[in-house]
Amino acid sequence: MGVSDFEEFWALVVDVWNNGFYGVDIGQMIIALSIFIVLMLARNLFTRIIIHRLEKLVSKTDNVMDDALVEALRNPIRFIPVVLGVFFASTYLSLSDELQSFATNVNRSLIAFAIFWALYRVSDPLSEIMMRAAHILTASMIQWLSKAIKIAFALLGAATILEIWGIEVGAIIAGLGLFGVAVALGAQDLFKNLIAGLFVIGERRFQPGDWILVKGIVEGTVEEIGFRTTTVRRFDKAPVYVPNAKLSDNAVTNFSRMTYRRIKWVIGLEYGSSADQLNQIRDAIETYVADNKDFAKPDETSTFVRIDSFSDSSIDILLYCFTKTTDWLDWLAIKEQLLLEIKRIVETAGTGFAFPSRSLYLEAIGDDLEVAPLHLAGKRQSTETAND
């Protein structure tokens, strides 16, 4: 092994060093990689400096929305050193025209990704801003718009990156259009529910938190109005996922929008009650309802107490009134107090409530007893026997 062999080996090492990977100098690759690593190591410091600066600026305002925007931009800001590291590393390298074009596309793609990622992230705080227009748009509609905006940013970002790499988005959309026709034929229910969801939100039939009833389908509290289904939590706490078409095509009772809550009772009193006792009971109930602040006044809604009818075994008083609260628990408490007060009123009047009964009459003919037909009084439980 001579000097010439060593020189030949060294020349080979230098050649590999200068043209190690696609003609790129290995030394430049090491330096470029070092640049990238340095920026990655400075990533946390860079993020803290930028975020701290932004937080200091927004702290001077009373608006909480700018704080939410800064928090939403935290991760995209952390991605900036990655973009810078790739850019500076690729710029330092002496690349061929083909590799330089590839590196440019990578840098452009990373920049586009960072921009649309930031826009995607700020969509949530922007939806909070749109909530201020709740008197124009419902909360569910705002949620839909927020989701649509996020999807739009994601699609625009993907289309931008595809265009950077020379992929024609128009041709893809045209192909998807033909594919969509085929899919639509087999997914008619899906699109029907999507359109029905728009109608439900546009008509403002209900909002999350409302108590609704759709006969034969569901009764409970609305939790979320989705693109295809609406989640309703039943009173046994089981979630029901109702297709929007069911809510659009059927009558929906929204109990949460009641102005008042009704109490309608038929109070049956004994037939032995005198006219004065009936008038006393009616007037006392009417006075209690009129003077109680928990009940709506007669000029606000229909309210009356009337001696209504002669039933099979009782004289009936009809009580028809409304509570101001629509909350179920409060309504139960008010109704309970009303029931106890009526009980006291009837006892004070010296009469009582009628109760269901059956009357059996026996007739004596000579030495034999003939049982007369059974008479059902309907509202008395005592049994009366008459012998002639």
C-alpha positions in Angstrom: 0.0 0.0 0.0 1.7 3.2 -1.2 1.2 6.9 -1.0 -0.8 6.9 -4.2 -3.3 4.5 -2.8 -3.8 6.7 0.3 -4.2 9.8 -2.0 -6.8 7.9 -4.0 -8.7 7.0 -0.9 -8.6 10.5 0.4 -9.8 11.8 -2.9 -12.7 9.3 -2.6 -13.5 10.6 0.9 -13.5 14.2 -0.3 -15.7 13.3 -3.2 -18.2 11.6 -1.0 -18.0 14.5 1.4 -18.7 17.0 -1.4 -21.4 15.0 -3.1 -22.6 12.7 -0.3 -26.4 12.9 -0.8 -27.9 14.0 -4.2 -24.9 16.1 -4.8 -25.2 18.0 -1.5 -22.1 18.7 0.6 -22.2 16.6 3.8 -20.6 19.5 5.7 -23.4 21.8 4.5 -25.9 19.2 5.6 -24.4 19.0 9.1 -24.4 22.8 9.4 -28.0 23.0 8.1 -29.1 20.3 10.5 -27.3 22.2 13.3 -29.3 25.4 12.4 -32.5 23.4 12.5 -31.6 21.9 15.9 -30.6 25.3 17.4 -34.0 26.7 16.4 -35.8 23.7 17.9 -33.9 24.2 21.1 -34.8 27.9 21.1 -38.5 27.0 20.4 -39.7 27.2 23.9 -37.8 30.4 24.6 -39.2 31.9 21.4 -42.7 31.0 22.3 -42.4 32.4 25.8 -41.1 35.7 24.5 -43.8 36.1 21.9 -46.7 34.9 24.0 -45.5 37.0 27.0 -45.3 40.0 24.8 -48.8 39.4 23.4 -50.2 38.7 26.8 -48.8 41.9 28.1 -50.4 43.9 25.3 -53.9 42.3 25.8 -53.7 42.7 29.5 -54.1 46.4 29.0 -57.7 45.9 27.7 -60.8 44.8 29.6 -61.9 42.6 26.7 -61.5 38.9 27.4 -61.8 38.0 23.8 -58.2 39.1 22.9 -57.0 36.8 25.8 -58.8 33.9 24.2 -57.3 34.7 20.8 -53.7 34.7 22.2 -54.4 31.4 23.9 -55.7 30.0 20.6 -52.6 31.1 18.8 -50.2 29.5 21.3 -49.6 26.3 19.3 -49.3 27.9 15.9 -46.8 30.3 17.3 -44.8 27.3 18.7 -44.8 26.0 15.1 -43.0 29.1 13.7 -39.5 28.0 14.8 -40.1 24.7 12.8 -40.9 26.8 9.7 -37.9 29.0 10.3 -35.6 26.1 10.9 -36.6 24.3 7.7 -36.3 27.6 5.7 -32.9 28.6 7.0 -31.5 25.1 6.7 -32.7 24.7 3.1 -31.4 28.2 2.2 -28.0 27.4 3.5 -27.7 24.3 1.4 -26.4 24.5 -2.2 -29.1 22.6 -3.9 -29.6 21.7 -7.5 -32.5 23.3 -9.4 -34.7 20.2 -8.8 -34.0 20.0 -5.1 -34.3 23.8 -4.7 -37.7 23.6 -6.2 -38.7 20.8 -3.8 -37.3 22.8 -0.9 -39.2 25.9 -1.9 -42.5 23.9 -2.1 -41.8 22.5 1.4 -41.3 26.0 2.8 -44.3 27.3 1.1 -46.4 24.4 2.3 -45.2 24.9 5.9 -46.0 28.6 5.8 -49.5 27.9 4.4 -50.1 25.2 7.0 -49.1 27.6 9.8 -51.4 30.4 8.5 -54.4 28.2 8.0 -53.8 26.4 11.3 -53.8 29.8 13.1 -57.1 30.7 11.3 -58.6 27.4 12.3 -57.6 27.9 15.9 -59.0 31.4 16.1 -62.4 30.2 14.8 -63.5 29.2 18.4 -62.9 32.6 19.9 -64.6 34.2 17.0 -67.7 32.1 17.6 -67.7 33.6 21.1 -67.8 37.0 19.5 -70.7 35.9 17.3 -72.6 34.9 20.4 -73.1 38.6 21.0 -75.5 38.5 18.0 -77.6 35.9 19.7 -80.6 38.2 19.3 -80.3 37.8 15.6 -78.8 34.3 15.3 -79.6 31.4 17.7 -76.8 29.7 19.7 -77.2 26.5 17.6 -76.9 28.5 14.3 -73.7 30.2 15.7 -72.3 26.7 16.5 -73.1 25.5 13.0 -71.4 28.6 11.5 -68.4 28.1 13.7 -68.1 24.5 12.5 -68.6 25.6 8.9 -65.9 28.2 9.2 -63.4 25.7 10.7 -64.2 23.2 7.9 -63.8 26.0 5.3 -60.3 27.0 6.7 -59.3 23.3 6.7 -60.4 22.8 3.1 -58.8 26.1 1.9 -55.6 25.2 3.6 -55.5 21.7 2.0 -56.4 23.2 -1.4 -53.6 25.8 -1.1 -51.0 23.2 -0.2 -52.2 21.0 -3.1 -51.9 23.9 -5.5 -48.3 24.5 -4.3 -47.4 21.0 -5.3 -49.0 21.5 -8.7 -52.0 19.3 -8.0 -55.1 20.8 -9.8 -57.8 21.2 -7.2 -60.5 21.9 -9.9 -60.0 18.4 -11.4 -60.3 16.9 -8.0 -63.5 18.8 -7.3 -65.0 17.8 -10.6 -64.2 14.1 -9.9 -65.7 14.5 -6.4 -68.8 16.0 -8.0 -69.4 12.8 -10.0 -68.6 10.7 -7.0 -70.9 12.9 -4.9 -73.8 12.2 -7.3 -73.3 8.5 -6.8 -73.0 8.9 -3.0 -76.1 11.2 -2.9 -78.3 8.5 -4.4 -77.3 6.1 -1.6 -77.3 8.8 1.2 -80.5 10.5 0.7 -81.4 10.2 4.4 -78.1 11.9 5.3 -78.7 14.9 3.2 -82.4 15.0 4.3 -81.3 15.2 7.9 -78.7 17.9 7.1 -81.3 20.1 5.4 -83.8 19.4 8.2 -81.2 20.5 10.7 -80.9 23.8 8.9 -84.7 24.3 9.0 -84.8 23.4 12.7 -82.2 26.0 13.5 -83.5 28.6 11.1 -87.1 28.3 12.5 -85.7 28.4 16.1 -88.0 25.6 17.2 -85.7 24.9 20.2 -82.3 25.5 21.5 -79.9 23.5 23.8 -81.3 23.4 27.2 -85.0 23.4 26.1 -87.4 20.8 27.3 -89.2 19.4 24.3 -91.8 16.6 23.5 -92.2 14.9 20.1 -95.0 12.5 20.5 -94.0 8.9 19.9 -90.4 9.8 19.5 -88.7 11.5 22.5 -89.2 13.8 25.5 -86.4 15.4 27.3 -83.8 18.2 27.3 -82.0 19.2 24.2 -78.2 19.0 24.6 -76.8 19.5 21.1 -78.1 20.2 17.6 -75.7 18.4 15.2 -75.4 18.3 11.5 -77.3 15.1 11.2 -78.8 14.3 14.6 -80.0 16.2 17.7 -79.0 14.8 21.1 -81.9 14.8 23.6 -81.3 13.8 27.2 -84.4 11.9 28.6 -85.4 12.4 32.2 -83.9 9.0 33.0 -80.6 10.6 31.9 -80.3 8.3 28.8 -79.2 10.2 25.6 -81.4 9.9 22.5 -79.9 10.7 19.1 -82.9 11.8 17.0 -82.5 12.3 13.2 -83.2 16.0 12.4 -85.8 14.9 9.9 -87.9 13.5 12.7 -87.8 16.9 14.5 -88.6 18.8 11.3 -91.5 16.7 10.0 -93.3 16.2 13.4 -95.0 18.6 15.8 -92.6 19.6 18.6 -93.9 20.9 21.9 -91.4 23.2 23.6 -92.3 23.3 27.3 -89.4 25.7 28.0 -91.2 28.5 26.2 -94.3 28.4 28.3 -95.2 31.8 29.6 -97.0 30.3 32.6 -97.7 26.8 33.9 -101.2 25.6 34.2 -103.1 24.0 37.1 -106.5 22.5 36.3 -108.3 20.6 39.0 -111.8 19.3 39.5 -112.5 19.3 43.2 -115.4 17.0 44.1 -117.4 17.8 47.3 -120.0 15.8 49.1 -123.6 16.1 48.0 -124.4 16.9 51.6 -122.6 20.3 51.1 -125.0 23.3 51.4 -125.1 26.1 48.9 -123.5 28.4 51.5 -120.6 26.0 52.0 -120.0 25.7 48.3 -120.0 29.5 47.9 -117.6 29.8 51.0 -115.2 27.2 49.5 -115.3 28.8 46.1 -114.7 32.3 47.4 -111.9 31.2 49.7 -110.0 29.4 46.9 -110.5 32.3 44.6 -109.1 34.8 47.2 -106.1 32.6 47.9 -105.2 32.4 44.2 -105.8 36.1 43.6 -103.7 37.2 46.6 -100.8 34.8 46.1 -97.9 36.3 44.2 -97.0 32.9 42.8 -100.0 32.8 40.5 -100.7 34.8 37.4 -103.4 37.5 37.7 -106.8 37.2 35.8 -105.8 40.1 33.6 -102.7 38.3 32.6 -104.2 34.9 31.7 -107.4 33.0 32.2 -108.0 32.3 35.9 -111.3 31.2 37.5 -112.9 29.1 40.3 -116.4 28.0 39.5 -119.0 25.5 40.9 -119.0 23.5 37.7 -121.3 20.4 37.7 -123.3 17.7 39.5 -121.3 14.5 39.0 -122.4 10.9 39.8 -121.4 11.2 43.5 -120.1 14.8 43.9 -120.6 18.4 43.3 -117.6 19.6 41.3 -115.7 22.8 41.6 -113.5 23.7 38.6 -110.2 25.4 39.5 -108.3 26.8 36.5 -105.2 28.9 37.1 -101.5 29.4 36.1 -98.3 29.8 38.1 -95.8 32.5 37.1 -92.9 30.0 37.3 -92.5 27.4 34.6 -89.8 25.5 36.5 -91.1 22.0 37.3 -89.8 21.8 40.9 -91.0 25.3 41.8 -94.4 24.4 40.2 -94.7 21.2 42.3 -94.0 23.2 45.5 -96.6 25.8 44.6 -99.2 23.2 43.7 -98.5 21.4 47.0 -99.2 24.5 49.0 -102.4 25.1 47.0 -103.6 21.6 47.7 -103.0 21.9 51.5 -104.8 25.3 51.5 -107.8 23.8 49.7 -107.8 21.0 52.2 -107.9 23.5 55.1 -110.6 25.6 53.3 -112.9 22.5 52.9 -112.4 21.4 56.5 -113.1 25.0 57.8 -116.3 25.1 55.8 -117.5 21.9 57.6 -117.9 19.6 54.7 -115.7 17.0 53.0 -114.4 15.6 49.7 -116.5 13.1 47.8 -115.0 9.7 47.0 -115.9 6.9 44.6 -118.5 4.4 45.8 -120.9 1.7 44.6 -124.4 1.4 45.9 -126.2 -2.0 46.1 -130.0 -2.0 46.6 -131.9 -5.2 47.8 -135.6 -5.5 47.5 -137.7 -7.9 49.6 -140.8 -9.5 47.9 -142.7 -11.8 50.2 -140.4 -14.4 51.6 -137.9 -14.2 48.8 -135.2 -11.6 48.2 -134.8 -10.3 44.8 -131.5 -8.6 44.0 -132.0 -5.4 42.0 -129.5 -4.5 39.3 -126.2 -3.1 40.4 -126.0 0.7 40.3 -122.5 2.3 39.8 -122.3 5.8 41.3 -118.8 6.2 40.1 -117.3 8.3 42.9 -118.2 6.6 46.2 -116.5 3.6 47.8 -119.1 3.0 50.6 -121.8 0.3 50.2 -125.4 1.1 51.1 -128.1 -1.7 51.7 -131.9 -1.0 51.8 -134.5 -3.6 52.8 -138.2 -3.0 52.2 
